[in-house]
Amino acid sequence: MGTFRVEHRSEAKAIIEAVRRIRDDARILEEARRSLSRALDLLGLEGTARQAVTPLLAAATSHGPNASVSVPTSFWFN
């Protein structure tokens, strides 16, 4: 079993929190429709977390005003 480095843990937490905020706060999607960069700034993301969330945020805004972020029921495939 491998170890999970501390910086990876903080990046993972930042990504999880960003996804939660995108899902719960309509203002994030509204801002992303105007400017992805400003929306990512509102989320406080930088580095790897910013790069990881950018395509998700772009996809969430590409389906019109009723876009939503889908949350899978299981992360791992059985």
C-alpha positions as CSV (number, residue, x, y, z in Angstrom):
1,M,0.0,0.0,0.0
2,G,1.4,3.4,-1.0
3,T,1.4,6.6,1.0
4,F,-0.7,9.6,0.3
5,R,1.6,12.7,0.4
6,V,0.4,15.7,2.4
7,E,0.4,18.0,-0.6
8,H,-1.8,15.5,-2.5
9,R,-4.2,15.4,0.4
10,S,-4.6,19.2,0.5
11,E,-5.1,19.2,-3.3
12,A,-7.7,16.5,-3.1
13,K,-9.6,18.4,-0.4
14,A,-9.5,21.6,-2.5
15,I,-10.9,19.7,-5.5
16,I,-13.7,18.1,-3.4
17,E,-14.6,21.4,-1.8
18,A,-14.6,23.2,-5.2
19,V,-17.0,20.5,-6.6
20,R,-19.3,20.9,-3.6
21,R,-19.3,24.7,-4.0
22,I,-20.0,24.5,-7.8
23,R,-22.9,22.2,-7.1
24,D,-24.3,24.2,-4.2
25,D,-23.6,27.9,-5.2
26,A,-25.3,29.0,-8.4
27,R,-23.2,32.2,-8.4
28,I,-20.1,30.1,-9.2
29,L,-21.7,28.8,-12.4
30,E,-23.0,32.3,-13.3
31,E,-19.5,33.7,-13.0
32,A,-18.0,30.8,-14.9
33,R,-20.3,31.6,-17.8
34,R,-18.7,35.1,-17.9
35,S,-15.2,34.1,-17.1
36,L,-13.8,30.7,-16.1
37,S,-10.7,32.3,-14.6
38,R,-12.7,34.6,-12.3
39,A,-14.9,31.6,-11.2
40,L,-11.8,29.6,-10.4
41,D,-10.5,32.6,-8.4
42,L,-13.8,32.7,-6.5
43,L,-13.2,29.1,-5.6
44,G,-9.7,30.0,-4.4
45,L,-8.1,27.4,-6.6
46,E,-4.5,27.3,-7.8
47,G,-2.0,24.8,-9.2
48,T,-3.1,21.2,-9.7
49,A,-6.5,21.7,-8.1
50,R,-7.2,24.6,-10.5
51,Q,-6.2,22.5,-13.5
52,A,-8.3,19.6,-12.3
53,V,-11.5,21.6,-11.7
54,T,-11.3,23.8,-14.9
55,P,-12.7,21.1,-17.3
56,L,-15.5,20.2,-14.9
57,L,-16.5,23.9,-14.5
58,A,-16.3,24.4,-18.3
59,A,-18.5,21.3,-18.8
60,A,-21.0,22.4,-16.2
61,T,-21.4,25.8,-18.0
62,S,-21.7,24.4,-21.5
63,H,-25.2,23.0,-21.2
64,G,-27.2,26.2,-20.9
65,P,-28.8,27.9,-17.9
66,N,-30.0,24.8,-16.3
67,A,-26.7,23.1,-16.0
68,S,-25.9,21.0,-13.0
69,V,-22.9,19.0,-11.7
70,S,-23.5,15.3,-11.6
71,V,-22.2,13.5,-8.6
72,P,-21.6,9.8,-9.1
73,T,-22.9,7.4,-6.4
74,S,-19.7,5.4,-6.4
75,F,-16.2,6.5,-7.3
76,W,-14.7,3.1,-8.0
77,F,-16.1,0.8,-10.6
78,N,-17.0,-2.7,-9.4
